[in-house]
Amino acid sequence: MRKLSNLVTNFPCKFFFRLGVQTMIQCQDCEYYKQDEHGRRTFSCDPFTSVKEPECLQKWQILRLDFLVSQYQSMLTSQQKMAPMQDKLFKYIKREMDDLDESDRWKIEDDEPDENDIC
């Protein structure tokens, strides 16, 4: 079926109608396809209930993959915007932690016996 669909898209439709083979329906001809006035395409098809042809499932998977990639790219963009602020925050926290360690160091130093002290 996959090879046939590749042939259908590459050869004229008249040739296949003479052979008795129907061509795959295009998304714009499907009842689950809508296009708004801004040119955005929306697909209301469900891969579990409304798959008309095997290629529809492949197209649906490509759309979902494209959506995941775009969401990942937007997440990376937002992380890149936050990176300078995160660096400043980490430096501030590290400085505060070092100050706390420095202020508590006197407790640790007195607990250790000195070699010069004779008791």
N, C-alpha and C positions, 0 to 999 in steps of 0.2 A: 504494500500500500504506500509506503514511503517513497519508493522509487517512482511509482505511478504519479504521486502528487508532484514530485520534482519534474517529471515529464510534462504534466499538465501546465505547470507554470512556465515552462520553456517553449512549448509548441503552441501554434494557433489552435483556438478552440474548435474551429471547423473540422480539423483533422480528427479530433477525438469524438465529436458528435457523429461522424461517419462510422467510427468504429463502435459506437454504442457506449462509450465511456462518458460519464458525467464529470464535469470539473468540480473542484472543491469550491464551496461557497466562500466568498470573501467576507471579512468582518463587517464591512460597511453594508452588506446585503443581509446581515443577520438581524434577527428581531431583538437580540440582546445588546446591540451596539447603538450608542447614541453619541451625537456630536453637538455641542452647544454652539452658541453664536460666536464665541471666542476661538473656536477651532479645537477645543479640548475634547478628547475622546474619553468616553466612559463605557465600561463594559459591565453589564449586570449579570453576566453568565456565572454559573456556579460549576466548578469542575466536578462536583460529585453528582449533580442532578441534570444539568443542562448542556452536556457536551454533545454537539451535533456531529463532529468529525474528530478523528484522532489528532489531527493537526491543531484543532482548537485547544486541546490540552497543552500541547507544546507552546502555543502562543501565550496561553495563560501563564505557564511557568516562566516564560521569558519576561512577561509583564511584571510578575511578582519579583523576579530576580532584579529587574531594573529598579523596582521600587525599593528593594532592600539596599541596593548599591547607592541610590540617591539619599536614603536615610543615613547610611553610613558616612557618606561624604558630608552631609550637613552636620553630623555629630563631630566629625573631625574638624570642620570649620569652627564650630563652637568651642571645641577644646583648644584650638590654636588661639582663639581670642582670649580664652581664660588662662593660657599658659603664663604670661607675664605676671598676672595677679597671683597665680599659684606659687610662682617662684618667690615673689616677695613675701607671701604668707609663710612659706616653708623656711625662708631665711629668718623671719621674725620669730617663728616658733623655735627654731634651733638656737637663736640668740637667747631667748627666754629660758630654754632648757639648760643652756650653758651657765646662765646667771644663777639658776636654782642650784645647779651642781656646785658652783663656786661658793655660794652662800652656805651650803651644807658641808663643805669640805672641812671646816673647823671641827665639826663633830667627829669626823673620822680621824683626823690627825691627832687629837688628844687621846684617843683610845689606844693608840699604838705606843708601846714603851720605847723610850730612847735608849741607846746603848751607853750614852754618857751618864745617865741618871743612875746613882747607886742607892739602892734602898736596903 
